[in-house]
Amino acid sequence: MKLSFLVAVAFSLFATPTIAKAGTEDSNLVRDIFGEVVDRTIIAGILIGENETTGEPSECEWSLSLPRDSGRDQTYGDEVEKTVGSILFRLYDRNCPDENTTYHWIAEVSSETIARNAASVAYDLIPAPFGEFAPPARQGVINIGTWFWVSPTIWQPKSVTAWVPTPAGPVTATTTATPYKLVFDPGDGIFGSGKKSCFGPGLQWSQIIGDHAPSPCMYAYRHSSAIDRAGLFSASLSIVWKITWRSNTGAFGTLPDVTTSSSHQMRIREFQALVTS
């Protein structure tokens, strides 16, 4: 079982007022697994990893508030609602052991709104693409392919699941960031052939492979970096991540790509053969 860990993320109450219904055994009751409410913002539980929980859920429960007869402690009538502009809010009870019941106005939110908030956490999980090169970054040679790659451990999807309570049960959205392609900008500008892209983390070079073996993630410099005033080409290595989301309501979609980059100073030398007679 892969280890999962938990954080919290805030959901604005003034979000898109379109709700997607989710089925549940008790349409009024939502188990509060890892959530809390602060002021007018719901802090919903966020699960990071492989949809596996670690530890026991709390005993807090959410339910729709109903009008109460304070003298008899009985509930009656319809759920309590209010509208602010075009946004519909419903009043919820939050009941936790050994605590007084608290009441919270929660706006209807769309699955995409939940997904976007989960994405804000997923972005923080995306690692920096620290690149490796062969020959090393400061020992390149013109017309000899420079291999570039990142650790395969980086090339893994990152998923975050978020939820909010609704009258029909919790609506969840899982947002996943998936590495899509590796992009090397050699930094040689008009003297080069442009950026080089490849799919996957690249191949790690080893001496067994040799100096002239090809790689799908490889770039051959045509000029020495001596043409640059600093004697170095300012290169960068980037990973483009595709962002997708899927809700327990059946809704799904995509969010804008995310690109992470690291900078590298490349020294490229030119060797000239000495011919003797």
C-alpha positions in Angstrom: 0.0 0.0 0.0 1.4 3.3 -1.0 1.6 5.9 1.7 -0.9 8.8 1.5 -0.9 12.0 3.4 -3.4 14.8 4.0 -3.6 18.5 3.7 -6.5 21.0 3.6 -7.5 23.5 1.0 -10.0 26.4 1.1 -13.1 26.5 -1.1 -14.5 29.9 -1.7 -18.2 30.1 -1.0 -18.8 32.4 -4.0 -18.1 29.7 -6.6 -20.0 28.5 -9.6 -23.5 27.8 -8.4 -24.1 24.7 -10.6 -24.2 21.5 -8.5 -23.8 17.9 -9.7 -25.7 15.4 -7.7 -24.0 12.4 -6.2 -25.7 9.2 -4.9 -25.5 8.2 -1.2 -27.3 5.9 1.2 -28.4 8.8 3.4 -29.0 11.9 1.3 -28.8 14.3 4.3 -25.7 12.9 6.0 -22.1 13.4 5.0 -19.2 11.8 6.9 -16.6 14.5 7.7 -13.4 12.6 7.1 -10.8 15.3 7.2 -12.5 18.7 7.1 -13.3 21.8 9.1 -15.0 25.1 8.5 -13.4 28.5 9.3 -15.6 31.6 9.1 -17.4 31.7 5.7 -15.0 29.3 4.0 -15.3 25.5 4.0 -12.0 23.7 4.4 -12.7 20.4 2.7 -10.7 17.2 3.2 -8.0 16.5 0.6 -6.6 13.1 0.0 -3.2 12.9 -1.8 -1.9 9.7 -3.3 -3.7 6.5 -4.4 -7.2 7.0 -3.0 -6.2 5.2 0.2 -6.6 6.6 3.7 -4.2 6.3 6.5 -5.6 6.4 9.9 -9.2 6.5 11.1 -11.7 9.1 10.0 -13.1 11.6 12.5 -16.5 11.1 14.0 -17.8 14.5 12.8 -20.9 14.5 10.5 -22.5 17.0 8.3 -26.3 17.2 7.7 -28.7 19.7 6.3 -30.1 22.1 8.9 -33.8 22.0 9.4 -36.0 24.5 11.3 -36.1 23.5 15.0 -38.7 23.9 17.8 -36.3 25.1 20.5 -38.8 24.1 23.3 -39.2 20.5 22.1 -35.8 20.0 20.3 -37.6 18.8 17.3 -36.9 19.5 13.6 -39.6 20.2 11.0 -40.1 21.8 7.7 -37.8 22.2 4.7 -34.1 22.8 4.6 -32.8 26.3 5.3 -31.6 28.2 2.3 -30.5 31.7 1.3 -29.6 33.4 -2.0 -26.9 36.0 -2.4 -27.0 37.3 -5.9 -27.3 34.2 -8.0 -25.5 32.0 -5.5 -27.6 29.5 -3.5 -26.5 28.7 0.0 -27.7 25.9 2.3 -27.3 25.8 6.0 -25.5 22.7 7.3 -25.1 21.3 10.9 -21.7 20.0 11.8 -21.9 17.5 14.7 -18.7 16.3 16.4 -18.4 14.2 19.6 -17.9 16.2 22.8 -18.5 19.5 20.9 -21.5 21.8 20.4 -23.2 21.6 17.0 -22.1 24.4 14.7 -23.9 25.8 11.7 -22.4 26.8 8.4 -23.7 28.4 5.2 -22.2 26.5 2.3 -22.6 27.5 -1.4 -23.4 25.1 -4.2 -20.2 24.4 -6.1 -19.6 22.7 -9.4 -17.4 19.6 -9.8 -15.0 21.7 -11.9 -14.7 24.2 -9.0 -13.8 21.4 -6.6 -11.3 20.1 -9.2 -9.6 23.5 -9.6 -9.1 23.7 -5.9 -7.7 20.2 -5.8 -5.4 21.2 -8.7 -3.9 24.0 -6.6 -2.7 21.3 -4.2 -1.6 19.0 -7.0 0.6 21.7 -8.5 2.6 21.9 -5.2 3.3 18.1 -5.6 4.9 18.5 -9.0 8.7 18.1 -8.5 11.3 20.3 -10.1 12.8 18.7 -13.2 16.5 18.6 -12.2 18.1 17.5 -15.3 21.1 15.3 -16.0 23.4 15.5 -19.1 25.9 13.4 -20.9 28.5 14.8 -21.5 28.1 16.8 -18.3 26.7 20.3 -18.7 30.1 22.0 -18.5 31.9 19.5 -20.8 29.9 19.4 -24.0 31.4 19.1 -27.4 30.0 20.5 -30.7 28.5 17.9 -33.1 28.4 15.3 -30.3 24.9 14.6 -29.1 24.2 15.8 -25.6 21.8 13.4 -23.8 19.4 14.9 -21.4 17.1 13.1 -18.9 15.4 13.3 -15.5 15.0 10.7 -12.9 12.2 8.1 -13.7 10.9 8.7 -10.1 9.8 12.2 -11.2 7.8 10.7 -14.1 4.8 9.7 -12.0 1.3 11.1 -11.9 0.3 13.2 -8.9 -3.3 12.9 -7.8 -5.4 14.9 -5.3 -9.0 14.3 -4.3 -11.2 16.9 -2.8 -14.9 16.9 -1.6 -17.6 19.2 -0.4 -20.9 18.2 1.2 -24.2 18.6 -0.8 -27.8 17.6 0.0 -27.4 14.5 -2.2 -24.1 13.4 -0.5 -20.5 14.4 -1.0 -19.3 15.5 -4.4 -15.7 14.6 -5.0 -13.3 15.5 -7.8 -9.9 13.9 -8.4 -7.4 16.1 -10.2 -4.4 14.3 -11.7 -1.2 15.9 -13.1 0.5 13.5 -15.5 4.0 14.2 -17.1 3.6 14.5 -20.8 6.9 15.5 -22.5 10.4 16.7 -21.7 11.5 19.9 -23.5 15.2 21.0 -23.7 15.9 24.6 -24.7 19.6 24.6 -25.6 20.1 28.3 -25.2 22.1 28.7 -28.4 19.5 30.9 -30.0 19.8 31.6 -33.8 23.0 29.4 -33.9 21.1 26.3 -33.0 18.2 24.2 -34.3 15.6 25.2 -31.6 14.1 23.3 -28.7 14.1 19.6 -28.6 11.1 17.7 -27.2 10.7 14.0 -26.3 8.1 11.9 -24.6 9.1 10.2 -21.4 11.9 11.0 -18.9 14.7 10.2 -21.3 17.3 7.5 -21.2 20.1 7.6 -18.7 23.5 7.4 -20.5 26.1 4.9 -19.4 29.6 4.1 -20.6 28.4 0.8 -22.1 26.2 2.8 -24.5 29.2 4.7 -25.9 29.6 8.3 -27.1 27.9 8.1 -30.4 24.7 6.2 -29.6 21.5 8.0 -30.3 18.8 9.0 -27.8 15.3 10.4 -28.4 16.2 13.0 -25.8 19.4 14.3 -27.4 20.6 17.6 -28.8 23.8 18.3 -30.9 25.2 21.8 -30.5 26.6 23.2 -33.7 28.7 26.0 -32.2 31.0 26.5 -29.2 29.5 28.4 -26.3 32.5 30.7 -26.7 30.3 32.8 -29.0 28.4 33.9 -26.0 29.8 36.7 -23.9 29.8 34.6 -20.8 31.2 31.6 -22.5 28.1 29.6 -21.6 24.7 28.8 -23.1 21.8 29.5 -20.7 19.7 26.4 -21.3 16.6 25.1 -19.6 15.0 21.7 -19.1 11.2 21.5 -18.7 8.5 19.0 -18.1 5.0 19.7 -19.5 2.2 18.2 -17.3 -1.3 17.4 -18.5 -4.0 18.2 -15.9 -7.2 16.2 -15.9 -10.0 15.8 -13.4 -12.9 13.4 -12.8 -15.8 13.6 -10.4 -17.9 10.9 -8.7 -20.8 12.4 -10.5 -19.4 11.3 -13.9 -18.3 14.7 -14.9 -14.7 15.1 -16.2 -12.5 17.6 -18.0 -9.1 19.1 -18.4 -7.4 22.1 -16.9 -4.5 24.1 -18.5 -1.1 22.4 -18.8 1.5 23.1 -16.2 5.2 23.5 -17.1 8.0 23.1 -14.6 11.6 24.2 -15.6 15.1 24.2 -14.3 18.0 26.3 -15.6 21.4 24.9 -16.7 24.6 26.6 -17.9 26.1 24.7 -20.8 29.8 25.0 -21.8 30.2 23.6 -25.2 33.8 23.2 -26.6 35.1 22.7 -30.1 38.0 20.3 -30.6 40.1 20.6 -33.7 42.2 17.7 -34.9 46.0 18.2 -35.2 47.2 16.8 -38.6 50.9 16.0 -38.9 52.8 14.7 -41.9 
